[in-house]
């Protein structure tokens, strides 16, 4: 697993709302048993409350999704679902969203 890999959400209770999880943890920390993840959601989850800097729109798997930065979480590596792809091409937007969440700028 690598930074910006996308996994199927393994949680039956939240996978309809958040179908994918993006691993944002730096690869230098691969020895830890957990990974920091941010869910991807369908835009309808936010309605008209989209905050572009905090919740950027991302195209993945042929669909427009929202990076749900406010839903940042960690998950044990063994609980991650199937690897579905990578968002490495969105690195700048993901890091900018994390910066916005942490610093407000």
Secondary structure, 3 states (H helix, E strand, C coil): CCCCEEEECCCCCCCCCCCEEEECCCHHHCCCCEEEEEEEEEHHHCCCCCCCCCCCEEEECCEEEEECHHHCEEEEHHHCCCEEEECHHHHHHHHHHHHHHHHCC
